[in-house]
């Protein structure tokens, strides 16, 4: 790694730490009143086979930039299990990277990334999700990349469509969402782009269950719908723009 890259990374880290401790002191964002509620009891059958499979095959990422790998492998294993195409053992994260060549995914997970870029922006995540569904012969009707760009003129319509998608996942189990979000908007953590599958939605309490692949998050957690929207519509800071990160959103898979 050259000197400029080293200096840049340390500058980003200093910025993230400063923001983190400012919010900790001021009790804002992930440190504020809208705290996540952790689900510490074992997962029980919900009657929704897709939800249960996502909980069953949920895994944690193997290093700091591999949240996309853990998220996609969880979805691949849940869907191959439900569709009866799983082999003797679930797919591992390393196997996924070896078999899915789209977007130089494996290289992006390396120490130096692909051309200096690590992790996956939303649009690139969509590419590897589609390639993974094809590679493992998973049947699906449609897959959409849904950007969530904060805009007061369109936010109401976007929120309504988002709620419909979450309710459909919860009630019918014929679709799922992989969210691309600002982690510091959900939990007391750095404001960094992060990826994890949605694990449920309670329409009565308006809470979203997250199957966070961060190993520091030992249990799934529930956050308010407003916090969920804030996290996926967060405009990532300019320090992430050189790496291709501009905004969050979600991948919607219709089965």
Buried (B, 14 or more C-beta within 10 A) or exposed (E): EEEEEEEBEEEBEEBBEEBBEEBEEEEEBBBEEBBBBEBEEEBEEBEBEBBBBBBEBBBBBBBEBBBBBBBBBBBBBBBBBBBEEBEEEBBBBEEBBEBBEBBBBBBBBEEEBBEEBBBBBBBBBBBBBBBBBEBBEBEBEEBEBBBBBBEEEEBEEBBEEBBEBBEBBBEEBBBBBBBBBBBBBBBBBBBBBBBBBBBBBBEEEEBBBBBBBBEEBEEBBBBBBEBBBBBBBBBBBEBBEEBBBBBBBBBBBEB
